[in-house]
């Protein structure tokens, strides 16, 4: 194996190498304090400073307005599927959901435990190969919020235009947060598992407008109330310290790399390399409809499942790892998050062209 | 600062240095696979093997019977305060709790949302300076379980004899799991945050007898059902990969160090050094009653708050970190978990004696 393979995993995903090297140093001896990062009390001034710096960088890079709280929680995005309706719904309340894939389906299932759920749009019949455009659905007037998933990792689709509604938008942004500039003020809650664009697994970042903190019914347990964590700066109980620290390192790298403007341009370039290759070939066939194509996860098929298996196997031998598509779509999925190097995409494109030449 | 201070923090707590060094290596390049540990898909065969090895070592060292599931969850012990009653109680059901400190009080508060809670014993009036002995309380006959906290980090008390009842024991073992041999088959559920005796923050280990998996009411969200995680080997969603991996390293170290027999003997030796010093002095005064003294957290006071502040400050200057007691008890707390070196305890005892000589 080479020193460093190309890791196309959908998540946990590739991280900047400088982040890994810095983490390796700090785990043994944090800032030469004679104590490892993962041994430090979360209430030590050193670790409090780590958390504050991470939050402050996230606020700066993502342009988070001051009336939003930033929370570092555990349990992944999957726990948020329940926490959102636990905090915002209750008997007789309604919310609208857009069903654009596995993750929205799971979120809908949890929400149905806590209110009336209006599924205003579903692309399930076309194997979730697109997301709706504004105007494709109507939001129930009595809805508390409109929930959607901005990027669908499994199917390789992405909202390039956000829903146009006066309802609070609640967004699972797990697989494209920080990949582009957005207007946070259009959202009530944005949440995202860290393990794609932000850091290692083990932390979900929740960005919540502060007026939403006071709606939680009394019977919701302490740990599942957003206000619990907002009031204590994510230190109500021991937080996922290593993940928060690592997110901070990734954010420093992101800032140094030019912030979201530079990252958005780079992500478009990387995705375009693959989509152009797919479009210029009869051998490769993209899963997602053009207007819904994701810049994070590029999904495509080959003429037969046998060729797909051969493609994955030959790619792995060359150090292209994690290209196997999710079982619900099959084929190939190249996940090319922020930290995935452009050179890796170029090399994959070259490999695709050679493979097509030999096998078509 | 020396290369390595003595870290008396109650948690996150000191870890074996060899664990830190191994983690530092694997974070950059796991087993020379050309990919860092924290970038690997949780479904890769490499990471699945990490999880299996961690579980297998825990089963071996803690002698967990085969009819128990081992779960690696997120949200800390605080989330378990809610998950236990969510899964085992419901309308009209009763559970018995022993109130021996801050963590049991918090657990009682959450349980009251899901059933009738019988607090059979409380040591709150004596600032939680002891735990009950068998016979000090009776368990309501209709109780579904008896809940207790085996070691009270804040007050420095520990159960040396477990409750004697035919009810299922549910135990928060966060601060003394793996510090001694126990008979797991006496328990329905044992849970523990990792960040004291097992690894870094970000993972709670749950050991649950398998017949308890099927009692959960239908209205409990997917992520808060034990069965969800048991059915998927803790891989229902992305688990806290780095914490699971680190727990595995700590368990390897524990095995190499002689397992629980050796650890229990060492823990008794370390604690005895401090308690003997306290008992042999009129200057230091232990908080916990003798029969309830913890081998993990040794709490004591000095004659005045001023002397306590001076003690903490002079100790810190010598590289003894994290000795300040919790605000609810004041004074000094020396947390001496499994990985805390005996030499550190000996050096602290020497410092205590010098401090007493100079200041009494």
Interface residues (C-beta under 8 A of the other chain):
Chain A: X1 X2 X3 X4 X5 X7 X9 X10 X11 X12 X13 X14 X15 X17 X20 X21 X23 X24 X25 X27 X28 X29 X32 X33 X34 X35 X36 X38 X39 X40 X41 X42 X44 X74 X75 X76 X77 X78 X79 X81 X82 X86 X106 X109 X110 X113 X193 X195 X199 X200 X201 X202 X203 X219 X221 X222 X223 X224 X236 X237 X238 X239 X240 X241 X242 X243 X246 X319 X321 X322
Chain B: X1 X2 X3 X4 X5 X7 X9 X10 X11 X12 X13 X14 X15 X17 X20 X21 X23 X24 X25 X27 X28 X29 X32 X33 X34 X35 X36 X38 X39 X40 X41 X42 X44 X74 X75 X76 X77 X78 X79 X81 X82 X86 X106 X109 X110 X113 X193 X195 X199 X200 X201 X202 X203 X219 X221 X222 X223 X224 X236 X237 X238 X239 X240 X241 X242 X243 X246 X319 X321 X322
